[in-house]
Amino acid sequence: MTPIEQTAAILRPWLGSDFVAENAQLMERLAFRLTHFTPGRNTLPQAAQEIDTALFMAVRDATGGRMILRLDDGRHMRVKVDDFTVMADELMYLLMQGMKRDEQSFLAVRDYSVRQGSLSALRALYLDYQAFQTDEEWRTVERVIKTCHPPFRWRGWLTP
């Protein structure tokens, strides 16, 4: 799956297939941003905020400010401001997955997980940076994921 397809797949449950298809350029811009992250030039919080803002503005513009989209099951749902933060966080895993597996990246992801409460950062720590942690630290990451985040966000990549 290409980064554009991954981006669209992550956003489809939140925004609906119609919105995702009608906003192919947005999917391209987001995927480019996620795959061309440059540590040192940008920070993880800056990247997340840029994604959050881009999503919010696109939905606002597409809905004339009503923020109501038709989902794939036919329901119309109002997208809440907090939803954009969650969507941006979901997308941030694509960015973190593309980072080098080195001490500097590990420390940046760990710091971001603590300061932002990011499930994507915890996912990266759990799946991609296990080698940088003791078994106890790794188990703690798993426990935090399961106790602090709803199962629908981690069910696909972490066993209950």
N, C-alpha and C positions, 0 to 999 in steps of 0.2 A: 504494500500500500504506500502510495506517495505521501509526502508531508501534507499536501493539499487535501488528499482523500482522508488522511487521519484527522486533520483539522475539521473537516466537514462532518466526519463520523462522530467526533466528540460533541460538536455543537447541535447536530440534528435532534437529539432528544430534548434539548432545551429550547430550540428555536423553530423546529419543524423543517421538513425537507423543502417546502416551498420557499421559505426564507433563505435557506442555505443555497438552493439552486439559483435563486434570483440575485444572490450576492456573491457570485463566483469570484469577482475581483477582491472582495473582502477576504474570502478564504485564501486566495493567493497571497495577499499582503500579510495576513496573519501567519501563514505557513512560512513565508520568507523571513519574517521577523523571528520566528521560533527557531529556524534552522540557521540563521546567520547572527546569532548572539555572539558578541565579542566581550568577554570578561575584561574588566579594566576600562573599557570604553563605556559600558553600561553595567548596571547592577540588576540583580534578579528583581528587586522591588520595582525598579523603573520599568523593566520589561513587562511585568505583570500589570502595572498601572496603565501602560500604553495599550495593552491588549484589552483591558477592562474598558477604557475610554473608547477605543475603536468599536467595540461591540455595542456599547451603550449608544454611541452616536449613530451607528448604522440602524439599530432597531428604532431609535427615536425618529430618524429621518424616514424610514420605511413605513412607519405607522402614523406619521403626522403627530407624534407625541403621545398617542394613545397607549403605546407599549403593549398592545394586544396582538398576539400571533396565533395562527392556526397550527396546531401540532399534528403529527402524523395520524393520530387516532381520531381526528376531526374536531377535537375540543379546541375552544379558543381560550387562551390563557394570557393573563397579564404578566409580563416579565417584570420582576421586582429589581430594584437597584442592587440588592444583595446577591441576586442571581448572577449578575455580571461578574462579581468577584469570584464566585464559585466557578463559573465558566472559564474565566481567565486562569484560575488555579488549575483546573483540569487540563487546559492547554499548556500550562507551564511544564508539565511532565515531558512533553515533546522537546522542549528546550533543554531541560536537564538531562534527558536521555542522550542528547547529542554532545554534551560536555565531555571533556577529557576525564578519564578515571584517574585523577591524581589527587594529591593531598590538598592542593589549593582549591580545586573544585569541590572536594568533599567538605572542606571547612566552609565554603560559601553556601553550599546546599544545607549543611547542618545549621548554620547561623540563620539562614532564611526560614528554615522549618521552625526554629524556636521563636524568632521575632514576628513572623507572619502567621503562624499556625497553619502552614500550608500542608495539605494532604499530599500534594504532588511532590513536595520536598521530602516528606516522610516516605513516600513511595520510592523515590530515588534512593534514599538511604537504605531502605529495606531491600530493594531489588538490585541496585547498581553499585552500592558502596559498602557492601557487607564486609569486604576485605579490610576496610579501614576501621572496623569496629570490633570490640570484644563481643563474645557471645551474649553477655549480659546487656550490653548496649543495644545490640541488634534485637534481642527479645523485648527490651523496653520500647524500642521503636514500634514493634508489632503491637504491643499492649496499648500504646498511645493511639495508634491507628484505630484499633478496634473499640476503644472506649471513648474516643473524642470525635469520631466521625461516623456518620450514618452508613450502615452496611451497603446501601445502593452505590456508594461512591468507591468502595474497595472490593466488593464481591467478585468482580471479574479477574482480579489479580492476586488476591489474598484469600486463603481458605479460612472459613469461620472458626 
